[in-house]
Amino acid sequence: MRQIWSQYPKAFLWSILLHLALVLVMLFGVDWLVRNQELGAFENMIQATLPVTPDIEQRIDQLQANAARPKPEPPPEPKSQPPQAEPAQPDTEAAKAEALAREAELERQRQAELEQQRQAELERQRQAEQERQAELERERQAELERQRQAELAQQREAELERQRQAELEARRRAEEEIRRKVAEEAERRAAEEAKRRAEQEARRLAAEAEAAARAERERQEAERRAAELAAQREAEEQARREAEARARREAEAARQAELDAQRRAQEQIRREAEEIARRERELEAALAAEVQRDAAREQAERAAQDQPRRDAAAEQQLASARRQVASRWVPLIQSRIKSFWVKPAGSPGGIETVVNLRLEPGGAVMPGSVRVVQSSGHGAFDQSVISAVYKASPLPVPDGAEFEEMFQDFNFRFKP
């Protein structure tokens, strides 16, 4: 019953109300105080339950009139003449009495037959009334069944309508949920796109800052190395000068000592023997000439052997100095040109171009001097680099000999 109440609450309530209505009809529609009457009191029953039609009343009146009307006496039968002259008086009275008795019996039988006919007619009417009441009851039950079926149909329709409304509500909520999720997904994607763009912009700014910082560090490192190299060169030059001075002093002392020794030897030789001295001087002069010739030859050979090494060392020092100067100034030139460069539409990534630059002192680009030395294969990209070079003028360059040797006319490689 609880399951029926939970599934069909309206049908359950209608069934309870219908049972209550039937109980009320049974309580108030039946007279429980009527007592059983005798079998012969059909008139009261008919008057209470059946309406008597005019035909029935007319027939009952005819039956009652016929019962009240005296029966005509039959014609006297012809009697045979008794042999006596006069009939006896007592026999005639007895015959009359017997005839009256027979007539009374016949009348009683006729009244009984009429009563039986009346009772039969009343029984037939009672049965007809019962059948009519039964038919009415069947019709009422059929009407109640139709009403119940109609109520059940209405309940089913209501239940179907409720289910349809529930399905529509569920579908509406599902559609709202889908729309909400789509909106949330769109918002999430927009937020992710904005976040990604912000991260890209932050990375680009960080990369630019890192490049600038790296260029500044490289510039400072180049300056430090240049300063160290200058100090080292100064120290080497000072050491060389000191060594040369020391060597000159030592050579002068040695030469002076040798001269003193020679003078003493010569004095001694001169004192010992004039002839020996002369021959020795001649021999010494010849030996000295030979030694000088050998020394000159050896010195020339050493100079010829050391010259390529000195030239290579000088070239290496010059190349190192140029690399240091380039590592200091080229990133600055690259950063300035890149700040004015606009990427052309449709240009592929990973390409580069080499252009020749001719600058004036101070870094100003000579008009019409920029030309492509090594093309990137993309004309719009090459033209964008040339335009960025002119816009970035003047470029950051050193002064003096470094500018004249390296940046007055040079090739520049641009790679974004």
Secondary structure, DSSP 8 states (H G I E B T S, - for coil): -HHHHHH-HHHHHHHHHHHHHHHHHHHHSS-TT-----TT-HHHHHHHH----HHHHHHHHHHHHHHHS-------------SSSS--HHHHHHHHHHHHHHHHHHHHHHHHHHHHHHHHHHHHHHHHHHHHHHHHHHHHHHHHHHHHHHHHHHHHHHHHHHHHHHHHHHHHHHHHHHHHHHHHHHHHHHHHHHHHHHHHHHHHHHHHHHHHHHHHHHHHHHHHHHHHHHHHHHHHHHHHHHHHHHHHHHHHHHHHHHHHHHHHHHHHHHHH-HHHHHHHHHHHHHHHHHHHHHHHHHHHHHHHHHHHHHHHHHHHHHHHHHHHHHHHHHHHHHHHHHHH----TT--SS--EEEEEEB-TTS-B-TT--EEEE--S-HHHHHHHHHHHHHH-S-----HHHIIIIISEEEEEE--
